Structure formats: C-alpha cells, structure tokens
C-alpha cells in the first residue's frame, strides 16, 4: 500500500508514505500536511488537498510513495506487479 484516500472527505484527504526527514519538511512547509492519520506518523503523512499545495508537488509525493513501496518488494513481487502493467 502506498496511498490511502478519503474519497468522501471535502476537501479530498490522502495519506502517503515518505522518508521521515521528508515528512518533517512537508509538515513544516504546508499547514495542510499533518502526521499520518491512523498510520505510522514517522513514515506517513496526511495531506488535505485544499488547494494550498501545488498539484505537481502532490503528484511527486504520490510517485515517491509508490517508489518507496516498490523498493521494499521482493523480486517475485516486482515480477508479479510488472505482469499487471
């Protein structure tokens, strides 16, 4: 799992995985980013997508979260994932 989305929340709210130092930096830079809701707060952040965070940055966070999860997968899991793409 690399992303959780609260689809019924207004504004949209997502949890994403990041390196601990990056999570601290995101929280310091944006009031809309808080420690991960119901997640390991060291590795996860929650972003309220209220328009205060540039969409390009949110897209980068999502890609980085995906990449972090992929790097922890076994070779077999990576091969299985590749068969879906």
N, C-alpha and C positions, 0 to 999 in steps of 0.2 A: 504494500500500500504506500503510495507516495502523495496522495491528496485526499482530503475529505472536503465535501462541500455541503453546506447547509442550504439546500435549494429553496427552502420555504422561508428563509430569513430575508428581510429587507433592511439594509442592503445585503446582497449576497455576502456570505462569510465562508472563507476557506481555511483549512489547516494544511500546512505544507511543511516538509522536512527540510532542514538546513543544518549546516555546520554550526556548532554552538556559538562561535565568535560572530558568525553572520547573523544569527538570530538576535544577538545582543545589538548589533549595529542596526538591524531593521527596526527594532523596537525603539531605539534611540532616535532614529531618523523620522519615523512615522507614528503619530498618535494612534492611527488605525491598526497598528500591529501590536499584538499583545502575546504573552506566553500562550502556548498551545492549549486550547480548551479541551479538557478531558484527555490530555496527551502528555507525554514526557516533555516538560517545559524546557529542558535543555536542548532537545533536538527538534522540537516542533513549535511553530508559531501560528497564530490565528490572525488573519487579515480581514478586516471589514472593508469590503470593496465599495466604499462610499464616494469614489471619485478623487480622493486625495492622494492616491498612489498612481503614478503613470502606468498605463496598461502594459507598456513594454517591460517595465520592471516586474510586474506581476507575472507576465509570461516567462521571464527569465527565472523567477523563483520556482515556477512550476517545472520548467525544464531541469533546473538544478536539482530539485527534489526527486524527480524521476531518475536522473543520473545517479544520485546518491544511492537510491534503492537498487538500481541495476548493478552497481559495482559490488554490492554485497551478495548478489546471487551466485549460485554455483554455475559451473559450465553447463550442466544439464538444464538448469532452469533458464539460462540465457538462450540455449538452443530451442527450448520449448516456446519461449516468448517470441523468438525470431520466426517460428513457424506460423504465428498469427499475423505477422506484419506483411 
